[in-house]
Amino acid sequence: MTDAAIIDGKAFAAGLRDRVATAVAGLKRDHGLTPGLAVVLVGEDPASQVYVRNKGKQTLEAGMESYEFKLPDTTSQEDLLAKVHELNADPKVNGILVQLPLPKQIDEQAVLAAIDPNKDVDGFHVVNVGRLNTGSADALVPCTPLGCLLLLRDYFGGALSGKKAVVVGRSNIVGKPMFNLLLQESCTVTVAHSRTADLPAELGQADIVVAAVGRPEMVKGEWLKPGAVVIDVGINRIEKPEGGTRLVGDVDFAGASKVAAAITPVPGGVGPMTIACLLRNTVTAACRQNGIDEPSM
């Protein structure tokens, strides 16, 4: 078998951002509406700072308004909740994202619960979790699993029905919403995790594997069903034998590439899709809040 095809998330995300920009231009032209995304960053976490900066840049490039609020790491929960309530009430803000992780003095769940569910473009509010779980079309879906689904739909030409899928990882951010999204596509879905008795046996039956377990190169190529399609959500930094570090996913890329039909690389696979889907969710939220038909993106 030849090496697997590469699913280019970077290229797909660029196309999605272009479609979002076209949708935003249409909303401005036809409805006088410019979607606005507010991002709140508490503290000085370097990775979060880079991520927030990229979000702001891409939001502006799509023609939307970007509002950034940087608060010190000594910020109290009361003050952060006050900022969230202020953004909930601001009609210019259609999407709200509080960057995680938060400092230890702040209860993350309390903050996420305070965000207006209709502005919750991260899709983490319990109302959106419930909407997704029950198959409601009103759900705002977490960005990373939504990005995975869009890549799978594109690869399969939308023909996901009847596929056997295994999601490795059961987090609220990726694993559980991914399960629900694939179920809604009429896949037969198994969620595997650290206590799964025989992971290779589960993966050996899967047409689709979504790995989101946070363990570098845990999923081995020989565990995969020949011809499987692999979506690797993991981003892990490991040391190189010669010194320095490199990024790897949760899947052994070299081994999997010899068995799978297609695979996402790390980096350049799922990662770029997350911010692109955040922009997509912001446009979706803005349309729903203003009673406007959602554009095709």
N, C-alpha and C positions, 0 to 999 in steps of 0.2 A: 504494500500500500504506500502511495506517495505521501509526503508530509501534508499535514492538515492545511486547509485554507485559513488565512488570517482574517478574522473579523475586525475590521478597522474602525474602532470606536471613535478615534480622533476625526476621521473623515466624516462618519455619520453625524457626529456631534456638530461639526462645522455646518453641515447641511441643515440640521435641525435649528441651529442658531439663525441661519439665513431665513428659514421659514417663519421663525418667531419674529424676526425683524420685519418681514413682509406683513405679518399679521398686525404688528404694532403700528406700522405705517397706515394700514387700513382703518384701524380703530381711531387713530388721530384724524384721518381724512373724513371718515364717515360719521364719527360720533364725538369728535373733540375730546377723546379719552386717551390719556397717556398713562399706561400702567406704572405703578410705583412699587418698588421693593425696598423694604427697610431691613437692614441687618444690624443686630446688636452684638457687639463683641465685648466681653468682660475679661479684663486681664491682658497679659502680654504673651500668651502662648505663641511661639514662633510659627508653628504649622497653621494655627488658626488665623494668624495675621496674614499669611500668604494666601490662604484660601479666601478670606474676606476681601482682600485686595483684588483677587481674580474675579470674584463674584461682581464686585462693583464695576470693574472694567468691562466685563461682558454684558452687564445690565445696560450700561450706557451705550455700548456698541450696538445693542439691539434696539436702541431708540427709546428705552424706558428711563424713568426717573430712578436714581439710586440714592437712598438715604442710609448713611452709616453713622452709628452711635457707638463710640468707644468709651467704655467705662472702666475705672480702675479696678484692680483685683480685690480691693477692699470694699467694693460696693456691697451694700446689704441686700438681702432678699426683698425687703420692703421697697427699696429704691428701684430695684430691677423690675418688680411687679408694677410699680407706678409708671415706669417707662413703657412697659407692655400695654397697660391700660390706655395710656396716651396714644399709642400707635393704633390700638384697636378703634379708637374714636376718630382718627384722622382719615377723612375721605380720600386724601391724596395717596394714602398707603393701601395698596391692594394685597400685598404679601408681606408677612412678617417672619423673620428667621432669627432665632437666638442661637448664636454659635455655641456648640458644645465642644469640649466639656466646660463646665462652669466651676468657679472656685468652690472649695469644700463647704463654705458657710451658706451656700445656696442650694435649695432642694430643686433639682432639675425638673422633676415631675410636676411640682407646683408651678414652675414657670411655664412649662409646656401646656399645662392645663389652663393657664390664664390667657393664652393666645386665642383670639376669635377663631373658631374652627374654619370659618369661611376665608380667613386670611392665612391659614396655617399651611404655607406652601412647602414645608418640610413633610407634611402628612403624618406628624407624630401625635397630634391631639387624639384623645380617646374617641372622640366623635368621628374623626376620619378613619381611625382604626376600625371602629364599628361599621361605618359605611362600607369600607372595603371588604370587611369580613362577611357582610350580608349581600355583597354584590351590587350595592347602590351606585348608580352613575354619578351621584353627587360627591363621591369621595375625592379628596385631594390625596394623591398617592405618593408615598416616599420616593424621592428622586432616584436613588440608586437602583432599586428594583424596577422602577418604571423604565429606566434606561436599559436595563437588562432585557426587559420584555420587548422594547422597541427594536433592539438588535436581533432578538430571536424572530420577531415577526418579519423583519426585513430579510433575514437569511432564509427562512422557510416560505417566504411569499405569503405570510399570513396563515399558512396551513399547519397550525399547531395541534388541532383537534386529534385526540387519540394517542398522542405521543406520551411515552413514559418518561417522566421527569423526576430527578432526584435533586433536592436542594440540600447542600451540606452546610449546616448552621441554622440555628433557631433564634437568632436575635430579633428584637422588635424592629430594628432599622432595616434589615435586609431579609433574613430567612423567613420570618412569618409573613410579611407582605408579599414576598416572592411566591410563597405557597399559594396564597389567595389569588394572585394575578394569573398564575399558571392554571389553577383550577377553573377560573373563569374562561380560560381559553380552551376548556374541555380536555386538558391534559390529565393523565393519571399521575398524581404527585405523591412522592414520599419525602418527608423531612428527616434527614439523618443528622446525627450530632455526635458529641464526644462519647456517648454511652451506647451508640448503635453497636449491636453485637457483632455484625459481620459487614462492615462497610464495603469491602471489595465485592461481596455478593450483591449488595444493593446497587452499586454503581455498574456492575456487569450487565444489568438489565436496562440501563437508562439510555434513552435516545437523546436526552438533554440532561446535562449536569450543570448546576449553578453552585459554585464553590464559594462560600462566604463564612469561613470558620476561623480565620485569623491565625492560621498555622502555616508557616512557610513550606511550600512544596509538599504538603501532606498527601494530596491526591496523586497517586502514581499512575503512570500510563498503562501498566498492565492490568489495572483494576477496571479500565474502561471497556465498554462494549465497542467493538470496531465500528467506526462510522458515527460515533456519538458527536454531538455538538456541545462544546464546553465553554461556559461563561465563567471566567475567573475574576471574582470580585476582590480577592485579597490583594493587599499592598503591604509587603513586609520588607524591611531592610535587613539584609544579612551581610556578614563579613565575607570578603573574598580571600581565598588562600594566599594570594600575593599581596594582601593588604588593601585597605579601603573597604567600601561597601557597595552593594548593588541592590536594586529592587527586584523582588520576585513575588509571584502570586501564591495562592494556596494550592496550585496545581504544579506538578513537575512538568514544566513546559516542554522540555526536550523529549521526555518519555511520552507525554500525551500527544505531541505533534505527530508521532509515528503511528498512532492508533485512531485518533479522532478524525472526523471529516472536516471540522472547523473548530477554531479556538480563538479566544481573545488574548492578545498579548498583555503583559504587564511590564512597563507602563504602556499606555496608548490604547487600552481596550475600554473597560467600563468607566475608568476614572473621568475622562472628558465628558461622558454622558451625564454625570451628576449635575454639573452646573447648567448644562443645556436644558435638562429636564426641570430644573428650578425656574429657569426663565419661562419655559412652557407652562408650568404650573401658575406662575404669576399672571400670565396673560389669561389663562383659564379662570383664575379667581377674579380678575378684573371684569371679565365678561359676565360672570355669574352675578357679581355684586351690582352690576348695572343693567341687568336684564337684556343683555346683548347675546345674540347667537354666537357660539364659540367657533372661531375660524378653524379650518383644517390646518394642522401642523404636523 
